[in-house]
Amino acid sequence: MKGIMKDEMKWTGVFVSPWVVGFGVFLAFPVVASLFYSFCDYSVLSKPVWIGFGNYVDLMDDDVFWISLKNTFVFALFALPLGMITSLGLAALLHACALGKSTFRAIFFLPSLVPVVANAIVWIWMFNGEYGLLNYGLSMVGQQGPNWLQDPRWAMSALVFMGLWGVGQSIVIFLASFQEVPVEMYEAAELDGASLWQKFWRVTIPLISPVIFFQFITGIIGVLQVFAMPYIMTAGGPARATLFYSMYLYDNAFRYLKMGYACAMAWILFMIILVLTWTAVTVSKKYVHYQGQ
């Protein structure tokens, strides 16, 4: 019996070892290394030199760091709630739709499948101040649109608006959660004389609150790490109006070869996300209702 158990343990280790090796090489080691490098003057091309909290002190005196952090929080403040409200509203409409639900669901989800570069090029053309489709539509109603991506006053708004293009995944998730709400709950609400809005606010929202909370947490992580689309479309311009935190981190790491500086930025971002997530989890205990509780 002991021999069989030893064989089972041996083969268990053999089958688990690829994951353990992969986890150690591609996740655990880079995380630990980045923490070490954040305390070093390290340019990739030379050996790291220990400087203690030098990188963190320099970041506090870096005006561009604060600009990128402010831009990221401004984007998150508008993009996250707007995206969640839009996706939740569209999912509710789809749930109430009797005909063509599958077709509309596919249409809304389709933009999520478009490659990032192709998506960015399409939106660059859409936001073109002279030939863009958006300004053409405004001209049809007698309005002159701005040069969206080249005007510091409008560039951030354009990126927030563009973010609504990718809410298809959230729509599908919310739609699935709507379908899990027991019909009996709506019937009981109707017997109590509840209106359509009251059923949505008093029945639907509490029962799908765990899904809303999940979308909120993943949304926080996503908006604070926004990178690809703005980098392709504006590269941080004009006048650093769309320079986001992850873009400045990337520039320090791979353009200026200040890898230690970039690692310090990465750990600051990690701590910000950690604090915001912990705060959201703490507050959610009052508003998120799980089945069986």
N, C-alpha and C positions, 0 to 999 in steps of 0.2 A: 504493500500500500504506500509506504513512504517513497519507494522507488518511482511509483506512478506519479505521485505528487511532485517529486523533484523534476521528472520529465516534463510535466505540465508547466511548472514554473520556468524551466529552461526555455521551452518553446514560446511561452508567453513573453519572456524577455526578448527572444529573437524577433517576434512579430512587432513588439512595441518599440524596439530599438530604432527603426528608421524615423519614427515620429520624435523620439527623444533626441536623436542626433540632429534632426532638422530644427527642432525647437531650440536646441542649444546653440547651433551654428547661426541660424538665420533670425532668431529673436532674442534669446537671453543674452548672448555675447554682445550683439550690437547695442542693446539697452545699457548694459554695464559699461561697455566701452565709451558710449556717448556721455555717460555721467562722468567718467574719468576725464575725457577730453574737454568737458565743459570747464574744468579747472586748469586747463593747459593752454599755452600758446601753441597752436597746432595748425599747420598749413597743408597737411597731407604729404607735401614734398620733403618735409624735414621731420626730425624726431620731435615728439611733444615735449614741451618744457613746462614744468609745473609752475603756475602763477597764483594758485589759490583762487580767491573770489574775484580775481582781476577782471575776467570777462563779464561777470555780473555787475561789477561796479561800473565798468565802461558802458554797459547797456543802459544803466540808469542816467548816464550823461549823454546818451545818443538821441538826438532829436528825431532822426529818421525812425528809430525804434518806436518812439512814442506816437509818431504819425501813423505808422503801420498798425500799431495796436488800436489806436482810435478808429482808423478806417475799418478795421475788422469788427470792432464792437458796433459801430454804426450800421454796417452791413448786416450783422447778426440781429440787431435790434429791429430792423424792418423786414429782412428776408425771411427769418424763421417764423414769426407769427403770421405774416402774409401768406407764406407758403402753406402753413398748416390750415389756416382758415379756408384758403382756396381749395385745397385738396379735400378737406372735410366737407365743404359745401358741394363740390362736384360729385363726391362719392354719395352724398345724400340724394342728390338729383338722380344719379344713376340707379340708386337703390329703389327710388320711387318710379323709375321709368319702366313701363310695361313692355315696350317694343324696342328692339335694337340694343339691348343692354350689352350684349357681348361685343357688338360692333363698336359702340362708343368706348367701351373699356379698352379695346385694342387700339383705338385711335389715340386715346389719352396716354396709353402706355408706350406707344411707338416712339415718341421722342427720346425716351430713356435708352433706346437701343442704338441711337445715332452716335457714331464716334465723336469724341470731344472736339477734335480738330475741325471736322466737317460742320459740327454744330456751331463752333465759334465763327467760322467763315460765313455761314449763313447769317448769323446775327450781326456781324460786321457790315454786311451788305444791307441788312434791315435797318441798322442805325445810321447809315451813311447820311450825312447832312444834306447832300445835294441830290443824290439819286435813290436814297433809301425808300423802301416801301412804306415805312412808318410815316415819314414826312410827306410822302405822296398822299397817303390817306388823310393826313391833317390838312393838306392843301385843298382836298376835295370839299372840306367844310369851311374853307376860308381862313385857316390857321397856318401860320408859318412855324414849322418845327425847328428846334435848335440843332446844332451839330453835336449830337448826343455824346459820342465817345471822345470828342476833342474839346469839350467845354467842361471845365472843372465843376461847374454848378450842376451839370446834368449827368456826368459820367457814372456816378454812384447810383443814381436813380435808374439809369439804363440797366445796370448790372442787376439791381434788385428786381426790376421788371422781367429781365431775361430769366431769372431764377425760377419764375413761375412755369417756364417751359418744361422743366424737369420734374414736375410734381406727379407724374404718372404712376410711379412706384407707390407713393403714399396713397394715391386714389385707390389703387388695387387693394392695398392692405386695409384701408378704412372700409372699402366695400365688402370685403370678406368679414370684417368685424360686424358690420350691420346685419349681415345674413345670419349671424350667430345669436342675435337678440331674440329671445323667445316671443312668439306671436302672442302668447297668453298675457304677457306684460302690457302690450298695446291694447288688447281687448279689455283688460281690467281698467286701464286708463280711460278708455272710451266710455265704459260704464260709469266712471266717476265724472264724466263730462269734460274731460281734458281736450283742449284744442290741439291742432296739428303741431304748433310751436311748443306747447306744454309737453306733448308726448316726446318731442325731440329733445327738449331741454331736461325734462324730469326722468325720462325713461332711457332714451338712447344714449345720451352723453354719459350718465353714470355707469351704464353697463359696458360701454366701450372705453371707459376711462383708462384701463391698463394699456390698451393699444395707443391711445392718445399720448399717454406718458412715455411709452416706448418710442414713438415717433418724435417726441419732444427731446428725449435724451440723445437719440441718434442725430437729430437736427442740430443740437448744440455742438456736437462733435464735428459735424459736417461743415457748418457755417464758419466755425473758428479755424478750419483748415482749408478754406476755399483757396484754390490755386490755379487749376488748369485753364478754365475759361477766361478769367480776367488776365492771366499772364499772356495768353495768346492774343486777346482782343486789345488790351491797352498797355501791357507790360508795365503797369503801375502808374501810367500817366492818365490825363495830363497834369503836370505839376504835382505829381504824387497823390492825386486825388483818389486813385484806386490802387494804391500800393498796400496790399494786404500783408499780414504778418508772415504767412508761409512764403510769400514771394520774396520778402526781404531776407527771410531765413535761407531760401534757396540761393539768392544772389550772394550772400556772405559765404556760403559753403562752396559753391561751384563757380562763381565768377571772380570773387575776391580771394578765394582759397583760405578763408578764415574759418576753418572747420571747428576749432575750439569755441569761437564766438557763436557760430551757428548751433553747436550742441547746447550751449548755455541758453540760447533762445528756445530751442526745442524743449528743454526741461522747464522753462518758465511757462511755455504754452501748455505743457502737460499738467503743471500745477494749477493753472487757471481752469482747464477743463475738469480736473479732479475736484476743485472747490465748487465749481458750478454744478457738476453732477451730484456731488454730495448734498448741496443745498436743495437741488430739485428733488432728490430722493427723500430728504427730510420733510420738505413741505408737502410732498405728494401723499404722505400718510393720512392727511386730512381729507384729500380730495379724490384719491384713487380707490376704487372699490373692486376687490377681487371676489370671484365667486366662492361662496362658502364662508365668507367673513361677515 
